[in-house]
Each structure stands twice: as C-alpha cells, then as structure tokens.
Amino acid sequence: MREPLLVPFLCFVAGLVAGLEGVGWAAVAFFALCLPRTRVRPLAIGLGLFSAGSAYRVWRMPGAPPELDAVDGELVTISGMVIEPPKFSPDREQFVIELAPGARARVNVFVKPGESPPALEYGQRVEVDGRVRRPRNYGNEGAFDIERYLARQKIYWQVSARAVRVTAAGLGHPGWAALYRVRSDLLARIDRLFGERSGQVAALLIGESAKLDRDWTDTFRRTGTYHALVVSGTHVTVLAGVILFSLKWMFVPESVATALTAALAWMYALMAGGNAPAVRAAAGFSLYLLCRFLFRRARLLNVLAAVAWAFVLADPESLFDASFQLSFLSLAAIGAIALPLDERFAAPYRRALRGLADTARDPRLDARAAQFRVELRLLAETVALWTRVPQRWAAVTLSWALRPVFWAVSLVLITASVQVALAVPFAVYFHRWAFTAVFANVAIVTLLEAAIPVGFAAAFSGWAPPVRLTEWAIATASALAEWHVRWEPDWRIPAPPLWLALVAILALVALAWTLRRDWRWSIPAGTAALTALGVLIVHPFPAVADEARLEVTAIDVGQGDALLLVMPDGTRMAVDAGGIPSYGRARKPMDVGEEVIAPYLWSRSIKTLDILALTHAHADHMGGMAALIANFRPRELWISGLGDSPEQAELLRFARSRGVEILYLRAGHIRRFGGASVELLAPAAEEDYEGPPRNEHSLVISVKFGKHSFLLPGDATWLDPPPGRLDVLKLPHHGGRNRATPVLAEENRPMLGLISVGAANSYGHPHATTMDALAESRTQVLRTDRDGRVTIVSDGRRLRWGTFRDRDIH
C-alpha cells in the first residue's frame, strides 16, 4: 500500500464520529478476528479500529466545566496569570488570564480616548475588577457554538474590566516568555516600519489580527483568499521552505539544515500564537523533513494521515472543528485529486522542459513528454533560423518562457480541486462558495506568500527596499481582491441537506479513487461531483415553513429585536434586525445580521426576504439591516420617516443602491397576505419630527389572521390599546419599565407575552413591574434569553408555539 496509514485512520475517525454508538462493534470485530479466513481479517481490523475510535471518544469526553462563585453580570475581583500577550485594537485591550489549571477567563479592557491601556505581558499575575459572564451561545438553529469554541481553549468566563492591577511578574515558563518577547519586539518594529499598513503586515506575518479592518478582510473572504491574510499552514510551509533553501544555499550540511528548519518552523508556529493550523503545518513539515533525512519517500496522504492521527489522539474534539476539517480536507484534495490531475496534464511537460537541448533525456521520459520536447526543439530551430540566434539559446528561452505557464496550470488544478472539495464545509460553516476563488488564489495568494519572507526580512533588517516591496505586494493583492469582488456574484448558500452533503462527499471519494486507479471512470465520477456541487450551490429546496399558516418567530439576538414573519401566502417579512451599540468605539461591533440572523434563516433554506420593516433607527434594532439587505435581497423597506441619524441615512443609501424600494409608512397603512392582514397603528400620519430617532416613534404593527391577533410595538413606550383581546404581545423595549405594558396587559390580556432580551443584561430587563403586570393578567411569558428562538404559529383557529430550548411545538 502506498499510504498504509490512510485507511486505518479513516476507520478510527469513523469510530470517533460514531461515539458511544460504535462501541458495540467491538464484539463483532473480536469474533471476526478469530475467523481463519484471511480475506475477512482486513474487515475485522477495520472494525476493531472503528470500535477503538468509539471507545476513545467516550473515554476522552470532556468533563463538567469549572465553577466560579459569581452570577452573570456580577461585579467581582479575580486574580490570575496572564498566559498570552495582550491584543490591542484602537479602543480595547484583550488578554487571557489563568485562574487555576484548566480554568481561564478572557478579559476586555475598554480604553477611553486619550487613555493608554495597562502595560501587560506574559507571566504577570494581575487582579481584575470587572463584571463576569459565562460565554453564551445564541439560541438559534445554525448559531456558532462559541461556548464550545472557548471551552476548548479552557476559557469559561468573559470579564469586562474596570481596573487591572499587576501584583507579581516573572511567572510562567521561560521558553514561552522568550517567544512572546520576540513577538512583542517584532510587533513594535512592524508598527514603526509600516505605519498605516502595520495591522495588515502584523496579521500576515505573525497572526495579530486585532487591527484589521472588517471591510478590508471581507473583500478577501468573498474571493476565498482570506486564509492567506492570517497565519496558517501555508505561512509555515512557505517560511520553512525559504529557510531550508537558504541554509542549503549557504552550504549548511543537510542534517543540520533539516533540524534547524524544523526547529524554526515550530518556533514560528508557537510565536504566531500557537494557532492550530500553524502547529499542524509545523508537525507535517517536521515529519516530511524526517522522511527526507531517513531517505524515505514522503507521500502526502500518508504524512497527512500520520499528522491527523497524532492531533486526533491528543484532542478527539478537534475532529469537529471547522479549522481542522478545512486544513486536512484541503491537503487531502491536493494529494488525492490535484496531484493525479497535475501528473496527467502538467507535470510531464514541466519535466520535459528541463535540459531541452539534451536529446539524451528523451528516452527516459514518457511518450507525451518526449514528443513535446521534439516539437519544442523544432520550434526553437525555426525561431533560430528566423532570428539568427543560436538554436541552444532559442531552446533555453522557450524552456524558461513555458515553465511559468505550466506552473500556473498546476496552481489552477490545485486551487480548483481544493475549492470543489471544500464546497460542503464552506456551505455549512460560511454559507458561501467563491466563484472567482480559482483564479483569485493563483494571483493573490502567490503575492501574499511572496510577501511573507520579504516582510520578515524588512522587519528584522529595517531596510527600506523590502519594506516598500512588502507594502506593494499587500496593496496589489488588495487591488486584485477588489477587482475579483466586482465579478464575484453576491451569492449565499443555505446549509445543504444531509443527504446532499453525503452524495457530494461520496462523489469526491469516487473521483479520487478513479484518478488513482482507473482513468476511464474519472469522467463520470467527476461529472457526479460537479453535479452535486451545482445542486449544492443552487440549493433548489423550499424554505422550511408551515403552509397556509401565519408564523411569528423572535430570533435570539441578545439585547435587541429581530422578528421573522411568514405569511399564509409564503411572503416573508423581517421586523428589525438586532445589533450591538458601538458607544463611539473605533472598532465595529459584531454584525448581528451577518453572524446571527442570517445563519438562522439559512438553516431553514430561506434565501430571500420580501419585506424588511425597521421600527426605529436605534442600533439594537437596525444593526443587522444592511447584512439582511445584502444577503436576502428584499423588495421593500418600511420605515416611519420620523427622526434621522447618520447611521439611518447610510442604511437608506445602501438600500437604494441594492434596488430596495423604501416606503415611508404611518398609522392606517394596511397590507393583506393570503388571509393575514398587517396594519400600522403608529406613529400618527400627522406627526412630524426631525431630531434623533426616539423609541416613541416606533412603527407599531398589528397582525391578524383568523381569530388571532399579534401586536409588535417595537420600543414604543406609550400607545393606545387596540380594541379586543390580544393573543400575542411582543413586549415593548425588551420588557423594560414603560407605560405601555401595564395598560396593554390589563386592557387586552394577551395569552402570550414575547420578550426579546439579552441574558444578564446591564439594563435590568425585563423589569419587575413588567413581569408583575404580565403575571396579574395571567400571560404566559416566552423570553429569548431563557428560551432562545421563539416560534408562534397560527392556522387562524389554534395557536401553537415552540422554542429553541424546547423544540416541540405546543
């Protein structure tokens, strides 16, 4: 077997995925091993590895998280050691402290204009006064599991610090301290040498992304080249390759050069923050160098399986990380698909270009390459006769002119193979597949990879030419990314159904097998893989919704509002889009529309929205609107027109640029959708106001279907109760103390009260008086901070509801 570790690793991984359910196969494997027939033994060994993986997963299951004697939002004083260098952005310092072995907290220190953040470094013991909270996932389908992500880094608390005091120094491991000192000195030199581009250079060279502008990085994300911006396996490989070549060029003995390169690769990976892709690349490169030292041929898939096995044994949960999957799937695609394609279409011709004038090489090459060499020599002879230059010169010129062409062909084959192989995880994790990535990667990644060694030369030497060359490479890569974005369709992909993902994966496996075994079957296998990719991208599956029913869903966006209404005729309407107030900070907060609301909608195969309604232009209601416009292409945007702000004006300009019709609506406007009516109750038509947006100017929306009525008042703190009984009241202002709720509870006695509110928020929402009023009216309360996403469905006669925590519809 050319890759003896590959199949055993896949059997073991299958057991890890199966978990406890796979342990029962151990008995089957035991009895099969006892059979005398040798043909059964490979299957038995595979079953044994499968059951071993299952048992190992159960054995290594993480235990209960540590506890802190504090409730969320409580002001506490905690003490711990700084275990990594602080990360700085224009208005914030962030660092991690270890309170006890395996128990860490991430601390954020927000800095006011004109103030300096506390000077901290690895190994200091600090006392922090601040409000502590446990990380919390958004309670929606499709949400990113931030709790698990941080727990795998042993981070179980987040602290908003008010004061930081250093109580001791010189703690920690001397090796880590030395690495982090080098990192800090290098960051200081980068800041001094590169000025405005220092954030981009720091991210490219050592993975410090705190100063990266979100708009700049989004351009690279859309073209599928973001991986080249921050330290990844490619960076380690490029830098290690340059070091190895330089040492050989300086006539350093190969054994010394190999050991030194491996050591420097590990040092760089750890200095760059020890992120998983860099460490995996350092391990893979070290194994490759070991194979060279032992005069063994290092086959990519075998090396990949060995490295993957080591990391999975060290941490079985890493198998389920997007970073792990993307890293190993991309390398597997190169080894299983790209290299066989390259060996057929490009590599023979590259080899044929070596020593083109030497006819003695021809018999040692295959027929295609030998024929190609003969034709090139004939062309060189023709050029020599035409230009009167020596034929050998013409042959050498042709050889060097054609080499970049075939290298470009190889890069296109590699990039295309990786893009096709990663289509499923891209759709699942990022809901995007970059159409221009094949060609964008060839140019942009090549430029940025070349900038890595040049950037380090500039940082260590301070010499102006490499500084300018690094800046030129980054600027050119940025310009190319912006050019590709103009051609990149603004296409987002909902998460594919499980069966389609399995079909796509099986088609890729079949393609890889046929490319290595029987080329006759590679065309149908490739056609099947591309067909599955096309279906995945087009996603011709209907949205998940109850037909001929009215649905009102409160999406968990933390301390904000975001509602999805699905009408009986299928019309989809979003009311508000959450958001996080920036409070004047320079760094943009998380885009709730892009990172919270959109993944939920995509999890339901929703690709478009028909109407957006903005109740009022406060950050916790409009923060995600631009992302919804960009991703879901609505036809209409409803606003009241009362009040104005720069943020609202920018949103309206963006909406117009995307062809969205902006409707300024007031009380009395009525629309009907398949039996459901939507009526605006406020603000009044005659009301006029031109100041900053205010809560009391919110659009108040009444929705009726059959015998059921819903009231969605935004943040309106005072309104006249509508006539009749309310079935569902979305409480105004997140359940805060206001004049509207007690009156509505007493006059309309709603059956359900819906509160969209953030967990342990600093505003004290929902207020005790609000909850008392709902209790007196016997209103059942559903809250996004406790229940997660809340869905209420009406068929006109019966009302049913369900939540993210309790998936059943009642």
Helices and strands as residue ranges (DSSP letters): H 6-18, G 19-22, H 25-33, G 38-40, H 41-59, E 74-82, E 87-89, E 92-100, E 103-110, E 125-133, H 146-151, E 155-168, H 174-194, G 195-197, H 198-206, H 214-222, G 226-228, H 233-249, H 254-271, H 276-293, H 300-314, G 316-320, H 322-333, I 334-338, H 339-345, H 347-352, G 359-364, H 367-387, H 391-421, H 423-425, I 426-430, H 437-440, I 441-445, H 446-461, H 464-487, H 498-517, G 519-521, H 522-538, E 550-554, E 563-566, E 572-575, H 592-592, I 593-597, H 598-603, E 611-613, H 619-622, H 625-632, E 636-639, H 646-657, E 661-664, E 670-673, E 676-682, G 695-697, E 700-705, E 708-712, E 728-730, G 732-735, H 740-748, E 752-755, H 768-776, E 780-783, H 784-787, E 790-794, E 799-803
